Amino acid sequence: MIVKHPAIGTVKGPGETPNDYLFIAPDPERRVKHGEFVYYVTAVDGDERQILGRVTGRRPVKLFPDSFLADPGVPPTSVAALLGYESDATELFEITVTVLGYHSPQLGDFINPRVPPVNGAPVYIADDELLGAVLSKRRRGERGSAHIGSLLSRPEGAVPIALDVRGFTGTHLAVIASTGSGKSYLAGVLLEEMLAPHNRAAVLVVDPHGEYSTLQEMMNLAEFSAGNYKPRVRIFRPDQLRVRIDTLTIADLRYLLPNLSEKMHYQLGRAFSFAQRSAKNGHYTLEQLLYAVRQTAEGKKNDEAGFDEDDPTTGALIWRLHAALGNSRIFHDFENLELDELFKPGQCTIIQLNEIDRREQQVIVATLLRRVYQARMDTAKGKLERGDPSHLPYPVFCLLEEAHNYAPANADAVSSDVLKTILSEGRKFGVGIGLITQRPGKLDGDVLSQCMTQCIMRITNPIDQNRIAESVESVGRDLLRELPSLSKGQVVVSGASVNTPVLLKVRKRITQHGGQDLDAPAEWMRWFEEDRPAQAERAAALYAEKKVNYEDDGDVLWA
């Protein structure tokens, strides 16, 4: 085993837990930071191994007496010299290290030797080459890799970190951060990597704020082209979204019609079954559903109306169905978002849900995810053949912004059950889920705990911190303590897509970021410089033409 650099410290002894040890270091250059990686050398099964560890604590062990520090205007070294206090100027620190072990290429994981280092053994800073080889499961630019940034404790770009795409598409992903920490920016970086020529993923993004439209730039950038390949980005805006009424389940209908009486619930269930039995080829329209409501009404008369005009339950149910489905621009008798349009390898489909009611958003997400999951199951079992609109012969990945709206904690949203089913069983059929949330405390705990790769950015709310600690097992307590102090663009990554939890700085996006905060002062100033003179000119012209009274503030007061 060749050691390239001089030692930075010496092992003092074991730490508080069997996986910790302490070493003493002068560290005049402040290289041994929290989260830094160090190693010692020991023999394991006859071979010398570099046993890697992460710095989790640091405290000074050689301090001046408090009386030397009483006057901030006098350096403590001067006080020491006057009093004859013999002490060299070198500071000493006791460093706590949590052992990771040595990396096994065969297992693709770290092996902990379970034996603490010998007292007095030298400790070394891990070099960039070693960390680049063992922290990431994939190398930057190779198939199945997603290069999202570089190790925070090193100069930018010195140790690139690449996630294993197979890890987070197979066992799901959670991106968690407070507002303004850069979670949507990080999601954009991930999508760039997934649509790059070395991955060519089939991705759907649920975008409730219209932040991801700038990804269309990928179609015209050389960085995303290779041979005949160019990524495709399709955007479905609110006026283009369609959900065919006969794809709604009884649970969807009941969710769209809140506060139904027990009798309405009962009659709606009978009508739904009647409509399904009567439908040709499984398709029925809103009018056919309303006809089913009339046909299943208790005390129904055999007249042209088809139901008892005096029955308030039937009339109220018909009125509610008309209001929820007939007056909606989303739900339609014949049109639908076909899966073969939404998903293709090398295509990112963005479903914009801004300006859509929250309940309708949840039903849209529930319907889409349910259809995708069923299509992947039927395709895998050979029930669907090529040419069928629901035939999906490849894995897909669905990224949900504001995920707490679709699986809220302590609330009964129609999309929650679908998400839980896919998160627990979707990996068998190639349906991956990515959840992005700024309020993990409002996200269902079972949903969060099913995401085996986590990207956690700055979190200051104690409730959110507790939810992360309860639901995320792979992040160490030392890294969780770092969350409130992280800066914008810094992220803790852990779980199935990396070999060990790492703290990194997100790389710069190639496409523009579409989620910047509005600069209100700049907009106000722009109005005075551009819009106000134009308004004054129009008002003056109107005054000259129609002889209206005009004042200098740009407003027409009266004619």
C-alpha positions in Angstrom: 0.0 0.0 0.0 1.6 3.3 -1.1 0.8 6.4 1.0 1.2 9.5 -1.2 0.9 12.2 1.4 2.3 12.8 4.9 0.2 12.1 7.9 -2.0 14.8 9.4 -2.5 13.3 12.8 -2.1 10.4 15.2 -4.8 8.0 16.5 -5.6 8.7 20.2 -8.0 5.9 20.9 -11.6 4.7 20.4 -14.6 7.1 20.3 -18.0 6.9 22.0 -19.3 4.2 19.7 -17.6 1.1 18.2 -17.6 2.7 14.8 -15.8 5.9 16.0 -12.2 6.7 16.8 -10.3 9.8 17.9 -7.1 11.3 16.5 -5.0 14.4 17.4 -4.0 16.8 14.7 -2.5 20.3 14.7 -4.3 21.2 11.4 -2.7 24.7 10.9 -4.2 24.8 7.4 -7.7 24.0 8.5 -8.0 21.0 6.2 -9.8 18.7 8.5 -13.3 20.0 8.2 -16.6 18.5 9.3 -17.6 16.0 6.6 -14.0 15.6 5.3 -12.7 12.1 4.6 -9.6 10.6 6.2 -8.1 7.1 6.4 -5.6 4.9 8.3 -3.8 1.9 7.0 -4.2 -1.6 8.5 -3.9 -5.2 7.5 -7.1 -7.0 6.7 -6.9 -10.7 5.7 -3.3 -10.3 4.9 -3.6 -7.3 2.7 -3.0 -3.7 3.7 -6.2 -1.6 3.3 -7.0 2.1 3.5 -9.8 2.3 6.1 -11.8 5.3 5.1 -13.8 7.5 7.6 -15.7 10.7 7.7 -14.9 13.5 10.2 -17.9 14.0 12.4 -16.5 16.1 15.3 -13.7 18.5 16.1 -12.7 20.2 19.3 -9.6 22.1 20.5 -7.6 20.4 23.2 -4.9 23.0 23.8 -6.4 26.3 24.9 -5.3 29.5 26.6 -6.6 30.2 30.1 -9.8 32.3 30.1 -7.9 35.2 31.8 -5.6 35.5 28.7 -8.7 36.2 26.6 -10.3 38.8 28.8 -9.0 41.8 26.7 -9.9 41.5 23.0 -7.4 44.3 22.2 -4.4 42.4 23.5 -3.4 39.1 21.8 -3.4 36.2 24.2 0.1 35.3 23.0 1.4 38.7 24.4 -0.3 38.0 27.7 1.3 34.6 27.8 4.8 36.1 27.1 4.4 38.7 29.9 3.5 36.0 32.4 6.1 33.6 31.3 3.5 31.1 30.1 5.4 28.5 28.1 3.3 27.4 25.2 4.1 27.1 21.5 1.7 28.7 19.1 0.5 25.4 17.5 -3.1 24.6 18.2 -4.1 21.0 18.7 -7.5 19.4 17.9 -9.2 16.2 18.9 -11.0 14.9 15.7 -13.8 12.3 15.8 -14.1 10.0 12.8 -16.9 7.6 11.9 -15.4 4.6 10.2 -16.8 3.6 6.7 -14.3 0.8 5.9 -12.5 -0.1 2.8 -14.3 -0.2 -0.6 -14.8 -3.6 -2.2 -15.2 -3.3 -6.0 -16.7 -6.8 -6.1 -19.5 -5.9 -3.6 -19.7 -2.3 -4.7 -19.9 -1.3 -1.1 -17.7 -0.5 2.0 -16.6 -3.3 4.3 -16.0 -2.3 8.0 -13.1 -4.2 9.5 -14.7 -4.0 12.9 -11.3 -3.4 14.5 -10.4 0.1 15.7 -7.1 1.6 14.6 -4.0 1.0 16.8 -3.2 3.9 19.2 -0.5 6.0 17.7 -1.3 5.0 14.1 -0.9 7.8 11.5 -4.0 9.3 9.9 -4.1 10.7 6.4 -6.3 13.0 4.3 -7.9 10.9 1.6 -6.7 12.2 -1.8 -9.1 13.2 -4.6 -8.3 10.2 -6.8 -9.3 7.8 -4.0 -12.6 9.6 -3.2 -13.5 9.8 -6.9 -13.1 6.1 -7.1 -15.1 5.0 -4.0 -17.8 7.6 -3.2 -19.8 7.3 -6.4 -21.2 4.0 -7.8 -20.8 5.3 -11.4 -18.2 7.4 -13.1 -19.1 10.7 -14.7 -20.4 10.3 -18.3 -20.8 6.6 -18.3 -24.1 4.8 -18.9 -26.4 5.0 -15.9 -24.6 7.9 -14.2 -26.0 11.3 -13.2 -23.3 13.8 -12.4 -24.9 16.3 -10.1 -22.0 18.1 -8.4 -18.7 17.7 -6.5 -17.6 17.0 -3.0 -18.2 20.2 -0.8 -15.0 19.8 1.3 -12.8 19.9 -1.8 -12.2 22.5 -4.5 -15.1 22.6 -7.0 -14.8 19.9 -9.5 -11.9 18.1 -7.7 -14.1 15.1 -6.7 -17.1 14.8 -9.0 -20.1 12.9 -7.6 -22.3 10.9 -9.9 -25.5 9.2 -8.8 -26.4 5.7 -10.0 -29.5 6.3 -12.1 -30.6 2.7 -11.8 -30.5 3.2 -8.0 -33.0 6.0 -7.8 -35.2 5.0 -10.7 -35.6 1.5 -9.3 -36.0 2.3 -5.6 -37.3 5.9 -5.9 -36.0 9.3 -5.0 -36.8 12.1 -2.6 -35.5 15.7 -3.0 -36.2 17.6 0.2 -35.4 21.3 0.9 -36.8 24.5 2.3 -38.0 27.2 -0.1 -35.1 28.9 -1.9 -32.5 26.1 -1.1 -32.3 25.0 -4.8 -34.4 21.9 -5.0 -35.9 22.7 -8.4 -32.5 23.6 -9.6 -31.2 20.2 -8.5 -34.1 18.5 -10.1 -33.3 20.3 -13.4 -29.7 19.0 -13.2 -31.0 15.5 -12.6 -33.3 15.8 -15.6 -30.4 17.1 -17.8 -28.4 14.0 -16.8 -31.3 11.6 -17.5 -31.9 13.0 -21.0 -28.2 13.1 -21.8 -27.0 10.7 -24.6 -25.6 8.2 -22.1 -29.0 7.7 -20.4 -31.9 8.7 -22.8 -34.6 8.2 -20.1 -38.4 8.2 -20.4 -39.4 10.8 -17.9 -42.7 12.6 -16.9 -42.6 15.7 -14.7 -45.7 16.9 -12.8 -45.0 20.7 -12.7 -47.6 22.7 -10.6 -45.8 26.0 -11.0 -44.6 26.0 -14.7 -40.9 25.9 -13.6 -39.5 23.3 -16.0 -40.4 24.7 -19.4 -36.8 25.9 -19.9 -35.7 22.3 -20.3 -36.8 22.6 -23.9 -33.4 24.2 -24.5 -31.9 20.7 -24.4 -33.3 20.0 -27.9 -31.0 22.6 -29.4 -27.8 22.2 -27.4 -24.9 20.2 -28.6 -24.2 18.8 -25.1 -27.3 16.6 -25.4 -26.8 15.4 -29.0 -25.0 12.2 -30.1 -25.2 10.8 -33.6 -28.9 10.6 -34.5 -30.0 11.2 -30.9 -31.6 14.4 -29.7 -33.8 14.6 -26.6 -37.4 15.7 -26.9 -39.2 17.8 -24.4 -43.0 18.0 -24.6 -45.1 20.4 -22.5 -48.8 19.8 -21.9 -50.3 23.1 -20.6 -53.5 23.2 -18.6 -55.7 23.9 -21.7 -54.2 20.7 -23.3 -54.7 18.3 -20.4 -57.5 15.8 -20.9 -58.7 12.9 -18.6 -61.4 10.7 -20.1 -64.3 10.4 -17.7 -64.5 6.6 -18.0 -60.9 6.3 -16.7 -62.0 7.7 -13.3 -62.6 5.2 -10.5 -65.4 5.4 -8.0 -62.8 6.7 -5.5 -61.9 9.5 -8.0 -65.5 10.5 -8.4 -66.2 10.5 -4.7 -63.1 12.7 -4.2 -64.3 15.2 -6.8 -67.7 15.3 -5.1 -66.9 16.1 -1.4 -69.5 16.1 1.4 -71.8 13.6 -0.2 -74.5 12.1 2.1 -74.6 8.4 2.8 -77.4 8.0 0.4 -75.5 9.8 -2.4 -72.5 7.6 -1.8 -74.7 4.6 -2.1 -76.4 5.8 -5.3 -73.2 6.9 -6.9 -71.7 3.5 -6.4 -74.7 1.8 -8.0 -74.7 4.2 -10.9 -71.0 3.7 -11.5 -71.4 -0.1 -11.6 -74.4 0.3 -13.9 -72.5 2.6 -16.3 -69.6 0.2 -16.5 -71.9 -2.8 -17.2 -73.8 -0.9 -19.9 -70.7 0.6 -21.6 -69.7 -0.6 -25.0 -66.0 -1.5 -25.2 -65.6 -0.2 -21.6 -66.3 3.4 -22.7 -69.1 5.7 -21.4 -69.7 9.4 -21.4 -71.0 11.9 -18.8 -74.5 11.7 -20.2 -74.4 7.9 -19.9 -73.2 8.2 -16.3 -76.0 10.6 -15.5 -78.5 8.2 -17.2 -77.1 5.5 -14.8 -77.8 7.8 -11.9 -81.4 8.2 -13.0 -81.8 4.5 -13.6 -80.5 3.5 -10.2 -82.7 6.1 -8.3 -84.9 4.6 -5.7 -88.6 5.2 -6.4 -87.8 5.7 -10.1 -90.9 6.4 -12.4 -91.2 4.9 -15.9 -91.5 8.2 -17.7 -89.3 10.0 -20.1 -87.5 11.8 -17.3 -86.4 8.4 -16.0 -86.4 9.4 -12.4 -88.6 10.8 -9.7 -88.6 14.6 -10.0 -89.3 14.7 -6.3 -86.2 12.7 -5.3 -83.7 15.2 -3.9 -80.8 12.8 -3.8 -80.9 12.0 -7.5 -81.3 15.7 -8.4 -78.5 16.8 -6.1 -76.1 14.0 -7.4 -76.8 14.9 -11.0 -76.2 18.6 -10.3 -72.9 17.8 -8.6 -71.7 15.6 -11.4 -72.5 18.3 -13.9 -70.7 20.9 -11.9 -67.5 18.7 -11.4 -67.3 17.0 -14.7 -69.5 18.9 -17.2 -68.1 22.3 -16.4 -64.4 21.2 -16.3 -61.9 21.8 -19.1 -60.0 18.7 -17.9 -62.5 15.9 -17.9 -63.8 14.8 -21.3 -66.1 12.2 -22.8 -63.7 11.1 -25.6 -60.2 12.7 -25.3 -57.4 11.4 -23.1 -53.7 11.8 -22.6 -52.4 8.6 -24.3 -49.4 6.9 -22.6 -47.6 6.4 -25.9 -47.5 10.2 -26.3 -46.4 10.8 -22.7 -43.6 8.3 -22.5 -40.8 7.5 -24.9 -37.1 6.9 -24.3 -35.2 10.2 -24.7 -38.4 12.2 -24.0 -39.2 14.4 -21.0 -42.9 15.2 -20.8 -43.9 18.1 -18.6 -47.5 18.2 -17.2 -48.2 21.8 -16.1 -50.9 21.9 -13.5 -50.8 25.6 -12.6 -54.2 27.3 -12.7 -55.9 23.9 -11.9 -57.9 23.3 -8.7 -56.0 21.3 -6.1 -58.5 18.4 -6.1 -58.4 18.2 -9.9 -54.6 18.1 -9.7 -54.7 15.2 -7.3 -57.2 13.3 -9.5 -55.1 13.9 -12.6 -52.0 12.6 -10.9 -53.8 9.6 -9.5 -55.3 8.7 -12.8 -52.0 9.0 -14.7 -50.0 7.1 -12.2 -52.7 4.4 -12.0 -52.7 4.0 -15.8 -48.9 4.0 -16.1 -48.6 1.3 -13.4 -51.3 -0.9 -14.9 -49.8 -0.5 -18.4 -46.3 -1.6 -17.1 -47.8 -4.6 -15.3 -49.9 -5.6 -18.4 -46.9 -5.2 -20.7 -44.6 -7.2 -18.5 -47.2 -10.0 -18.3 -47.7 -10.0 -22.0 -51.3 -8.8 -21.9 -50.6 -5.8 -24.2 -49.1 -6.1 -27.7 -47.1 -3.5 -29.7 -49.4 -1.0 -31.2 -51.7 -0.7 -28.2 -51.7 2.9 -26.9 -51.0 1.5 -23.4 -48.1 -0.7 -24.4 -45.1 0.4 -22.4 -42.1 -1.9 -23.2 -39.6 0.2 -21.2 -39.2 1.5 -17.6 -40.4 5.0 -16.8 -39.7 7.7 -14.2 -42.2 10.1 -12.8 -41.0 13.2 -11.0 -43.6 15.0 -8.8 -43.1 18.6 -7.6 -44.8 19.7 -4.4 -45.2 16.0 -3.5 -46.8 16.8 -0.2 -49.9 17.9 -2.2 -50.3 14.4 -3.6 -49.5 12.3 -0.5 -50.3 14.6 2.4 -49.8 13.4 6.0 -52.9 12.9 8.0 -55.2 13.5 5.0 -57.1 11.4 2.6 -56.1 12.4 -0.9 -57.1 10.1 -3.8 -53.5 10.1 -5.1 -52.0 8.9 -1.8 -53.0 5.2 -2.2 -51.8 5.1 -5.8 -48.4 6.5 -4.8 -48.0 4.1 -1.9 -48.8 1.1 -4.2 -46.2 2.2 -6.8 -43.6 3.0 -4.2 -43.9 -0.4 -2.6 -44.4 -2.5 -5.7 -43.4 -0.3 -8.7 -39.8 -1.4 -8.9 -40.9 -4.9 -10.0 -42.5 -3.4 -13.1 -40.2 -0.5 -13.9 -42.1 2.5 -12.5 -39.9 4.9 -10.6 -41.1 7.8 -8.6 -39.2 11.0 -7.6 -40.8 13.2 -4.9 -39.8 16.9 -4.5 -41.1 18.7 -1.4 -40.3 21.7 0.7 -42.4 20.4 3.6 -41.5 16.8 4.5 -43.4 17.3 7.7 -46.6 17.5 5.6 -45.7 14.5 3.5 -47.0 11.0 4.4 -44.3 9.3 6.4 -44.8 5.9 4.7 -44.4 7.6 1.3 -41.1 9.3 2.3 -39.7 6.2 3.9 -40.1 4.2 0.6 -37.7 6.5 -1.2 -34.3 4.8 -1.0 -32.2 7.7 -2.4 -32.4 11.1 -0.7 -31.2 14.5 -1.7 -31.6 16.7 1.3 -30.8 20.4 1.2 -31.2 23.2 3.9 -34.0 22.4 6.3 -34.7 24.7 9.3 -38.1 23.7 10.5 -37.8 21.4 13.5 -41.0 19.4 12.4 -39.4 18.8 9.0 -36.1 17.8 10.5 -37.8 15.3 12.8 -39.8 13.8 9.9 -36.5 13.3 7.9 -34.8 11.7 11.0 -37.8 9.3 11.4 -38.2 8.4 7.7 -34.7 8.4 6.3 -32.4 5.7 7.7 -29.3 6.1 5.6 -28.3 9.6 6.7 -26.1 9.8 9.8 -27.0 12.0 12.7 -23.9 14.1 12.1 -25.1 15.0 8.6 -28.6 15.7 9.8 -27.1 18.3 12.2 -25.6 20.0 9.1 -29.0 20.7 7.4 -29.9 24.1 9.0 -26.4 25.5 8.1 -26.3 24.4 4.4 -26.1 27.2 1.9 -28.0 27.4 -1.4 -27.0 24.6 -3.7 -25.4 22.4 -1.1 -27.0 19.0 -0.6 -26.6 15.8 1.4 -27.0 12.8 -0.8 -27.5 9.3 0.7 -29.1 6.0 -0.1 -29.0 3.5 -2.9 -27.5 5.8 -5.6 -24.2 6.5 -3.7 -21.8 4.3 -1.8 -21.9 6.4 1.3 -23.7 9.7 2.3 -21.9 12.7 0.9 -22.1 16.4 1.2 -21.8 18.1 -2.2 -22.2 21.3 -4.1 -24.6 21.1 -7.1 -23.0 21.7 -10.5 -24.1 24.5 -12.7 -27.1 23.8 -15.0 -26.6 23.7 -18.8 -30.1 24.9 -19.4 -31.6 28.0 -17.8 -33.3 27.7 -14.4 -37.0 28.4 -14.7 -37.9 28.8 -11.0 -36.1 32.1 -10.1 -37.8 34.3 -7.5 -39.4 37.4 -8.9 -37.3 40.6 -8.3 -40.1 42.9 -7.1 -37.9 46.1 -6.8 -36.6 45.6 -10.3 -40.1 45.2 -11.7 -41.3 48.4 -9.9 -38.3 50.3 -11.3 -38.9 48.9 -14.8 -42.5 50.1 -14.7 -41.4 53.7 -14.0 -38.7 53.6 -16.7 -40.8 51.8 -19.4 -44.5 51.3 -18.8 -45.3 54.6 -17.0 -44.1 56.9 -19.9 -46.0 54.8 -22.4 -49.2 55.0 -20.3 -48.8 58.8 -20.0 -48.4 59.0 -23.8 -51.5 57.0 -24.4 -53.5 59.0 -21.9 -52.4 62.3 -23.5 -53.4 61.0 -27.0 -56.8 60.0 -25.6 -57.2 63.5 -24.1 -56.4 65.1 -27.4 -58.9 62.9 -29.2 -61.8 62.7 -26.8 -61.2 65.8 -24.6 -61.0 63.8 -21.4 -59.5 65.3 -18.2 -56.0 64.0 -17.7 -53.5 64.5 -14.8 -49.8 63.9 -14.7 -50.0 60.6 -12.8 -50.9 58.8 -16.0 -54.6 58.1 -15.1 -57.7 59.2 -16.9 -59.8 60.6 -14.1 -63.1 61.5 -15.9 -64.5 62.3 -19.3 
